[in-house]
Amino acid sequence: MHDGPVQDIFAALSQLQVLDRSLAADPTAQQRAGQAVRLLERALGEIRNFIGVFRPPGFERRALGEIIEGLAVQHETLTDQAIELDLPADLGDCALPTKIAIYRILQEALANGHRHSGAARQRVTVDRRGSSLALIVSDDGKGFDPQRVLASEVDVGVEGGHFGLRGIQDRVEMLGGTFAVDSAPGRGTALSVTLPAE
């Protein structure tokens, strides 16, 4: 779950409220617009309540591995898509900005894989490489052209309120990490990120 659908519903709700006020001369149309407004308000409230149930964990007090495991379980619960998780027992912890970034990147990567890959499962691997942490999210789905997607998102990113592939890349670069996507139509996807642990 992330802010995109909530923002879209809120924007549609705002437009309908304007339309509702302009339909005073047509009671039937105004009634239908009013019904749509109430339905969207109810949906928005339910989504916000649902997101509240799954709000991000207490990053300061929980170890990185525990947070990743929790996110994997949450994803499986919400989507019925299996996650194969590869976490070393001695993963340890990391700096707070890195922990938050890994959580957000993994959240977006899993959501994208579920929506677009067509794969029945995804694999998540996290390990420590010297002073860095490496995250790989992969699937055996239908794949895509990463350069085309990145080009289409050129004006989108963390600042634009969206968090697609470009948003992941921007977040990694802000923390001085590395980012790569290996994918092509018909052969699955592997997103790889390294971030400084300290």
Sequence and secondary structure as in RCSB ss.txt:
>XXXX:A:sequence
MHDGPVQDIFAALSQLQVLDRSLAADPTAQQRAGQAVRLLERALGEIRNFIGVFRPPGFERRALGEIIEGLAVQH
ETLTDQAIELDLPADLGDCALPTKIAIYRILQEALANGHRHSGAARQRVTVDRRGSSLALIVSDDGKGFDPQRVL
ASEVDVGVEGGHFGLRGIQDRVEMLGGTFAVDSAPGRGTALSVTLPAE
>XXXX:A:secstr
  HHHHHHHHHHHHHHHHHHHHTTT HHHHHHHHHHHHHHHHHHHHHHHHHHHT    TTTS HHHHHHHHHHHH
HHHH  EEEEE  TT     HHHHHHHHHHHHHHHHHHHHHT  SEEEEEEEEETTEEEEEEEE S    HHHHH
HHTTT STTTT  SHHHHHHHHHHTT EEEEEE TTS EEEEEEEE  
